[in-house]
Amino acid sequence: MRSRKLSFSIFRYNPSDPDSQPRLQEFELDETPSMTLFTVLSRIREEDPSLQFDFVCRSAVCGSCGMLVNGKPRLACRTKTAELPRKTNLLPLPFFRLVGDLSVDTGTWFRELGKRVRSWVHTDKFFDRTALEERMFNSQARAIYELDRCIECGCCLGACATAQMRSDFLGAAGLARVARFCIDPRDQRSEREIFEVLGTDEGVFGCIGLLACQDFCPKNLPLETQISYLRRVLARGSLTKAPDVRESPTRSASL
Protein backbone atom coordinates (compact mmCIF):
# COMPACT_ATOMS: atom_id res chain seq x y z
CA MET A 1 0.00 0.00 0.00
CA ARG A 2 1.45 3.33 -1.07
CA SER A 3 1.83 6.04 1.55
CA ARG A 4 -0.01 9.29 1.05
CA LYS A 5 1.66 12.58 0.27
CA LEU A 6 0.34 14.86 3.02
CA SER A 7 -0.01 18.62 2.78
CA PHE A 8 -0.10 20.93 5.81
CA SER A 9 -0.99 24.62 5.89
CA ILE A 10 0.58 25.91 9.11
CA PHE A 11 -0.01 29.31 10.67
CA ARG A 12 3.18 31.34 10.90
CA TYR A 13 3.54 34.57 12.86
CA ASN A 14 6.00 35.83 15.45
CA PRO A 15 4.40 38.72 17.39
CA SER A 16 7.76 39.69 18.88
CA ASP A 17 9.21 40.31 15.41
CA PRO A 18 7.97 43.63 13.94
CA ASP A 19 8.73 42.38 10.41
CA SER A 20 6.66 39.22 10.81
CA GLN A 21 3.23 39.04 9.13
CA PRO A 22 0.51 36.40 9.77
CA ARG A 23 0.45 33.86 6.97
CA LEU A 24 -0.08 30.19 6.15
CA GLN A 25 2.96 28.22 5.04
CA GLU A 26 2.65 25.02 3.04
CA PHE A 27 4.60 21.87 3.89
CA GLU A 28 4.48 18.42 2.31
CA LEU A 29 5.79 15.07 3.52
CA ASP A 30 5.14 11.36 3.10
CA GLU A 31 2.87 9.64 5.59
CA THR A 32 4.36 6.84 7.68
CA PRO A 33 2.58 4.16 9.77
CA SER A 34 1.08 5.41 13.06
CA MET A 35 2.19 8.97 12.30
CA THR A 36 0.86 11.66 14.64
CA LEU A 37 0.78 15.42 14.21
CA PHE A 38 3.57 15.61 16.76
CA THR A 39 5.71 13.48 14.42
CA VAL A 40 4.74 15.69 11.48
CA LEU A 41 5.69 18.91 13.26
CA SER A 42 8.94 17.44 14.55
CA ARG A 43 9.95 16.39 11.03
CA ILE A 44 9.02 19.80 9.64
CA ARG A 45 11.04 21.54 12.33
CA GLU A 46 14.09 19.48 11.40
CA GLU A 47 13.92 21.29 8.05
CA ASP A 48 12.71 24.63 9.44
CA PRO A 49 13.98 25.20 13.00
CA SER A 50 12.06 28.49 13.24
CA LEU A 51 8.70 26.68 13.53
CA GLN A 52 7.28 27.17 17.02
CA PHE A 53 5.02 24.62 18.72
CA ASP A 54 4.89 23.19 22.23
CA PHE A 55 5.35 19.65 23.51
CA VAL A 56 6.63 17.87 26.61
CA CYS A 57 5.26 14.39 27.21
CA ARG A 58 3.85 13.00 23.93
CA SER A 59 1.35 11.08 26.13
CA ALA A 60 -1.63 13.46 26.49
CA VAL A 61 -0.56 14.31 30.04
CA CYS A 62 1.15 17.71 29.82
CA GLY A 63 -1.54 19.34 27.66
CA SER A 64 0.97 21.60 25.93
CA CYS A 65 0.41 20.56 22.29
CA GLY A 66 -3.18 21.77 21.91
CA MET A 67 -3.96 23.45 18.56
CA LEU A 68 -6.72 23.82 15.99
CA VAL A 69 -6.68 20.95 13.54
CA ASN A 70 -8.94 21.79 10.61
CA GLY A 71 -10.75 24.19 12.95
CA LYS A 72 -11.16 21.74 15.84
CA PRO A 73 -9.17 21.82 19.12
CA ARG A 74 -7.05 18.69 19.45
CA LEU A 75 -3.80 17.46 20.97
CA ALA A 76 -1.08 16.99 18.36
CA CYS A 77 0.39 14.01 20.20
CA ARG A 78 -2.89 12.11 20.10
CA THR A 79 -4.03 13.02 16.59
CA LYS A 80 -3.03 10.44 13.98
CA THR A 81 -2.68 11.52 10.38
CA ALA A 82 -4.69 8.45 9.36
CA GLU A 83 -7.73 10.24 10.87
CA LEU A 84 -7.15 13.33 8.72
CA PRO A 85 -7.66 14.21 5.06
CA ARG A 86 -4.67 14.61 2.78
CA LYS A 87 -4.66 18.40 3.31
CA THR A 88 -4.74 19.72 6.88
CA ASN A 89 -4.78 23.25 8.33
CA LEU A 90 -3.02 23.86 11.66
CA LEU A 91 -3.74 27.02 13.66
CA PRO A 92 -2.93 28.07 17.24
CA LEU A 93 -5.64 27.79 19.90
CA PRO A 94 -7.68 30.99 20.16
CA PHE A 95 -8.36 32.78 23.48
CA PHE A 96 -4.79 32.46 24.75
CA ARG A 97 -1.89 34.87 24.15
CA LEU A 98 0.04 33.90 21.03
CA VAL A 99 3.73 33.21 21.61
CA GLY A 100 4.50 32.36 17.99
CA ASP A 101 3.21 30.14 15.19
CA LEU A 102 1.34 27.28 16.94
CA SER A 103 2.60 28.12 20.45
CA VAL A 104 0.27 29.86 22.92
CA ASP A 105 0.69 30.81 26.58
CA THR A 106 -1.79 28.64 28.48
CA GLY A 107 0.33 28.57 31.64
CA THR A 108 -0.16 32.22 32.60
CA TRP A 109 -3.94 31.98 32.14
CA PHE A 110 -4.28 28.83 34.23
CA ARG A 111 -2.03 30.24 36.94
CA GLU A 112 -4.23 33.35 37.18
CA LEU A 113 -7.31 31.11 37.11
CA GLY A 114 -6.09 29.34 40.24
CA LYS A 115 -5.93 32.70 42.02
CA ARG A 116 -9.37 33.80 40.78
CA VAL A 117 -11.18 30.70 42.02
CA ARG A 118 -8.90 30.34 45.07
CA SER A 119 -7.99 26.84 44.02
CA TRP A 120 -7.13 25.19 47.32
CA VAL A 121 -8.99 23.53 50.19
CA HIS A 122 -10.41 26.21 52.48
CA THR A 123 -10.53 25.07 56.09
CA ASP A 124 -10.05 26.49 59.57
CA LYS A 125 -8.62 23.20 60.83
CA PHE A 126 -5.03 23.17 62.04
CA PHE A 127 -2.83 21.15 59.72
CA ASP A 128 -0.98 18.44 61.56
CA ARG A 129 1.54 16.88 59.22
CA THR A 130 2.04 13.92 61.56
CA ALA A 131 -1.65 12.99 61.61
CA LEU A 132 -3.35 10.51 59.28
CA GLU A 133 -5.07 11.90 56.20
CA GLU A 134 -8.73 12.79 56.55
CA ARG A 135 -10.90 9.97 55.32
CA MET A 136 -13.72 10.35 52.82
CA PHE A 137 -16.16 8.07 51.06
CA ASN A 138 -14.88 6.28 47.97
CA SER A 139 -17.58 7.90 45.86
CA GLN A 140 -16.34 11.34 46.90
CA ALA A 141 -12.71 10.47 46.19
CA ARG A 142 -13.61 9.11 42.75
CA ALA A 143 -15.63 12.22 41.90
CA ILE A 144 -12.78 14.52 42.96
CA TYR A 145 -10.24 12.48 41.02
CA GLU A 146 -12.40 12.63 37.90
CA LEU A 147 -12.18 16.43 37.86
CA ASP A 148 -8.50 16.44 38.85
CA ARG A 149 -7.76 14.62 35.57
CA CYS A 150 -7.90 17.97 33.72
CA ILE A 151 -4.53 18.48 32.00
CA GLU A 152 -5.10 22.23 31.40
CA CYS A 153 -4.59 21.90 27.65
CA GLY A 154 -7.07 24.69 26.86
CA CYS A 155 -8.99 22.72 24.24
CA CYS A 156 -12.28 23.43 26.03
CA LEU A 157 -11.60 27.18 25.88
CA GLY A 158 -10.49 26.97 22.28
CA ALA A 159 -13.88 25.44 21.44
CA CYS A 160 -15.96 27.79 23.63
CA ALA A 161 -18.05 30.49 21.94
CA THR A 162 -18.29 32.57 25.12
CA ALA A 163 -14.51 32.49 25.60
CA GLN A 164 -14.06 33.91 22.11
CA MET A 165 -16.32 36.84 23.02
CA ARG A 166 -14.99 37.65 26.50
CA SER A 167 -11.51 37.08 27.86
CA ASP A 168 -12.65 37.11 31.51
CA PHE A 169 -14.79 33.97 31.19
CA LEU A 170 -13.78 31.11 33.50
CA GLY A 171 -14.64 28.53 30.87
CA ALA A 172 -15.24 24.84 31.45
CA ALA A 173 -11.73 24.41 32.88
CA GLY A 174 -12.38 27.07 35.52
CA LEU A 175 -15.84 25.76 36.33
CA ALA A 176 -14.39 22.26 36.73
CA ARG A 177 -11.86 23.65 39.17
CA VAL A 178 -14.65 25.17 41.31
CA ALA A 179 -16.78 22.02 41.11
CA ARG A 180 -13.85 19.97 42.34
CA PHE A 181 -13.90 21.90 45.63
CA CYS A 182 -17.70 22.01 45.83
CA ILE A 183 -17.73 18.23 46.17
CA ASP A 184 -14.66 18.03 48.43
CA PRO A 185 -15.90 17.35 52.01
CA ARG A 186 -12.79 19.03 53.46
CA ASP A 187 -13.57 22.40 51.86
CA GLN A 188 -15.50 24.72 54.18
CA ARG A 189 -16.37 27.55 51.80
CA SER A 190 -19.86 28.96 52.23
CA GLU A 191 -22.55 29.19 49.55
CA ARG A 192 -21.91 32.94 49.43
CA GLU A 193 -18.23 32.44 48.69
CA ILE A 194 -19.10 29.98 45.92
CA PHE A 195 -21.64 32.42 44.49
CA GLU A 196 -19.08 35.25 44.41
CA VAL A 197 -16.92 33.15 42.09
CA LEU A 198 -19.64 31.60 39.92
CA GLY A 199 -22.70 33.85 40.02
CA THR A 200 -21.80 36.24 37.18
CA ASP A 201 -21.41 36.22 33.41
CA GLU A 202 -17.75 35.48 34.03
CA GLY A 203 -18.84 32.28 35.74
CA VAL A 204 -21.51 29.69 35.13
CA PHE A 205 -24.10 32.15 33.76
CA GLY A 206 -21.75 33.05 30.92
CA CYS A 207 -22.11 29.56 29.44
CA ILE A 208 -24.51 29.65 26.48
CA GLY A 209 -24.96 25.89 26.39
CA LEU A 210 -23.24 24.89 23.14
CA LEU A 211 -21.14 22.41 25.17
CA ALA A 212 -18.37 22.18 22.58
CA CYS A 213 -16.08 22.05 25.61
CA GLN A 214 -17.17 18.49 26.32
CA ASP A 215 -17.11 17.51 22.65
CA PHE A 216 -13.42 18.38 22.36
CA CYS A 217 -12.07 17.53 25.82
CA PRO A 218 -9.24 15.04 25.14
CA LYS A 219 -9.70 13.46 28.59
CA ASN A 220 -13.49 13.06 28.18
CA LEU A 221 -14.28 14.95 31.38
CA PRO A 222 -18.03 15.22 32.18
CA LEU A 223 -18.10 18.99 31.65
CA GLU A 224 -21.77 19.16 30.64
CA THR A 225 -22.84 17.46 33.87
CA GLN A 226 -20.62 19.63 36.05
CA ILE A 227 -22.02 22.87 34.59
CA SER A 228 -25.55 21.62 35.31
CA TYR A 229 -24.47 20.74 38.84
CA LEU A 230 -23.05 24.21 39.51
CA ARG A 231 -26.18 25.86 38.19
CA ARG A 232 -28.26 23.74 40.56
CA VAL A 233 -25.98 24.74 43.44
CA LEU A 234 -26.57 28.43 42.73
CA ALA A 235 -30.30 28.06 42.08
CA ARG A 236 -30.86 25.99 45.20
CA GLY A 237 -28.68 28.17 47.40
CA SER A 238 -27.48 25.13 49.29
CA LEU A 239 -24.24 23.24 48.89
CA THR A 240 -24.72 19.53 49.58
CA LYS A 241 -21.72 17.25 50.18
CA ALA A 242 -23.54 14.00 50.83
CA PRO A 243 -21.52 10.77 51.20
CA ASP A 244 -22.81 9.36 47.91
CA VAL A 245 -22.28 12.68 46.05
CA ARG A 246 -25.72 12.48 44.47
CA GLU A 247 -25.35 15.97 43.03
CA SER A 248 -21.78 15.36 41.91
CA PRO A 249 -20.93 16.58 38.39
CA THR A 250 -19.04 13.33 37.85
CA ARG A 251 -21.60 10.85 39.13
CA SER A 252 -22.54 9.48 35.70
CA ALA A 253 -18.91 9.12 34.66
CA SER A 254 -17.37 7.71 37.81
CA LEU A 255 -20.01 5.67 39.64
N, C-alpha and C positions, 0 to 999 in steps of 0.2 A: 504494500500500500504506500503510495507516494505521500510524502509530507506536504502540507499546505505552505504556500508562501503567504505569510501574515503581514498585514499593513497596520501601522499604529500612527494615529495623529495625536501628538502629545503637546499639551499646553506648555509654552515656554515664556517665562517672564521673570526677571530679577528686579524686584521693586527697589533694591538698594543701588542699582546701577541706573543713573539718569539717562543713559543711552539705550537702555533696554526697552523694547516695545512688545506688548502681548501679541502672541502669534501661535499658530499650530505648526509643529514641525513633523514631517513625515519620516517614518523609519520602516524598513522592511527586514524580515528575517525568516528563516525556515523554522517551521514548527517541529518540536521534538516530543517524544512520548512523555506524558505527565507534566508537561510544561505549565508553569504558573506565570502570572503577571510579574511576580517578583523575579523569576528567572529571566523574563523578557527584559525588564528594566535593567537588571544587572548586566546582561549581555550588551544592551545599548550603551550603558555607561562605560563599558570597556572601550567602546569606540569613541564616545563623547563624554569625557569625565566631567563636563560642566553640568550635566543633567542632575537636577536635585530631586530626590525623593527620600522618604524615611523608611527605615526598617531596623529591627533589633532581633526579634526571636524567630521569625519564619514559622511560627506555630500558632498564630491567632491568639497570643497571650498578651503581647505588649500593646497592641492596638495602634501602632504608629504608622502602618502602611495603608490607612484608609484613603480612598480617592473615588472620584466619579468614573465609573466604567460604563461607557455608553449612556451617561446620564443617571446612573444608579449608584448609590454609595455601596462600596464593597471593599474588602481587604484584599490587597494584591497577593498576599501570601497564600490565600485560600481560594483564589479565582483561577481555575484552569482554562487555558486557551481553548481546550476542546469544547468548553461551554459557550464560546464566543464565536461571532461571525468572523469572516476573513479580515474585515476592516473594523478596527476598534478605535474609539476616541477615549482619551484619558485626560481628565481635568482634575484640578485640586478640589478638595471638599470646600463648599461654600460655608459661610458663617464665621469661620476662623480666620485669623490674620495670616495672610500669605507670606511665607518666608522666601519661596522661589520655586518656580516650575510646579511640581506636584507636592511640594513640602509646605505644610501649614503648622501653625503654632497652637496645638491643642492643649499643651501642658499648662500654659499661662491661664487659659480659660478655666480648666478644671481645678487648678489651684485656687483661683478666685471663687469658683463655685463652692469649694469646701468651706471658705470663710463665710460666704453669703448664707448658706444653710446651716452653718455651725455644725459641721460634720464630725461630731464625736458624741459619745455617750454623756448625757447631762445627768449628774447625780450629786447629791449632797453627802453621800456616804464616804467615809474615810477609806482611802485605798491602802490596804495592807498587802504588801507584796509577798508576805510569807503565808498568807491564808490561801485556802483552796479557791478555785474559781467558782463564781456563782453558778448554780445549776439552773437549767431551764428545760422545758419540755422539748422532746425531739422535734415535734412539729414546728415549734418556734425557731429552733436552730436551723432546720431545713429551709424555712421561709427566709430567714436572714441570709443564709448562705446563697440562696437563689439570687437575691439582689446584689450580693457582694461579688457575683461573677462578672459584673460589668467591667470591661477592659478599657473603658474611656477612650474608645477609638473615634468617637464623634460621628459615626455613621447615622445615628438617630437624628442628630442635629442637622446633618447634611441633607436629610430627607424631609425635614420638618418645614411646612409652609410658614408657620408662625415665626420660627427662628430666622427665616429669610426676610421677614418684615420688621422684626425688632430684635436688636442685639442683646437686650436685657432679659430675654426669655430664658427661664431655667431649662426648658426642654425636658425630654423624657429622661435623660441622664440625671438631671438635677432632681426631678420628681422621684426617681428611683432612689436617690440618695436619701431624701426625706422619708420615703416610705420605709426604708430599711430601719430607721430609728423609731418610726411610729409603731412597728411591730416588735421592737426590742424591749423586753420586760425590764431591762436595767435602766432604760432612759426615763427620766422623770419630768420631761418637759410637759407643760400644761397645754390644754387645747388652744389657749390664747397665743402661746408662743408658736405653736404649729400654724395657726391662722396667719400670724404676722409674716411668715415665710411664704405660705401658699395662697393666701386669700386675695390675690391681685391678678391683673392681667400678665404680670411677670411670672406668676405661678400657674396653678392648675386651671384657672379660668382663662388663661391665654390659649389653651389647647382648643383647636377648632374641630377636632375629631376625625381628621383624615387617617391618623394612625399609621402613616408610612414609617414611623419610628419602629414599630414592631415588625413590619414587613421586611425591613432591611437590617435589623439587629443581627450581627453575625453570631451571637451567642444565644439567640432565640429566647431572650428574656421576656417575661409576660408583661410587657409594658402597657398594653391595653387594659389588663385587669388591674394593674396598680393605679392607673389614672382614675379608673372608676372607684377604686377603694378610697383614694384621697378625697375625691369629690363627696363620697358618702360621709367621710370623717368630718368635713367642713359643714355639710348640710345638716348632719345629726347633732353637731356640736358636742360630741362625746367620743373620746378616744378609748376604744376597747382593746385590751391586750389579754384576751382570754387564752387559756392553755392550749386550746385546739386551733387558735388563730383563724376563727371562722371568717373574719373579715379580711384575712391576709390577701395582699395582691398577688401572692404566689401560690395560693392554695391549689388551684387547678393544675399548676405545673409541677408541684413538689409533693403533693399528698396522694 
